[in-house]
């Protein structure tokens, strides 16, 4: 079986904390998508705190919990 990524609000650059769409100011879910969708780097099996751009910085939302293998909804890919 081959898994595929689909365009939903979950992998849109407009998604912010608590599943809020920053463009439409609406709470979204797994099955929502709209014409304003702009796909961003999505989560993979390798996504975790160690490859998050916020890890170890003052903007990390969960500094006490951040560790290898952990992941939160603020994850953004490292720019490196």
Secondary structure, 3 states (H helix, E strand, C coil): CCCCCCCCHHHECCEEHHHEECCCCEECCCCCCCCCCCECCCCCCCCCHHHECCCCCCCCCCCCCCCCCCCCCCCCECCC
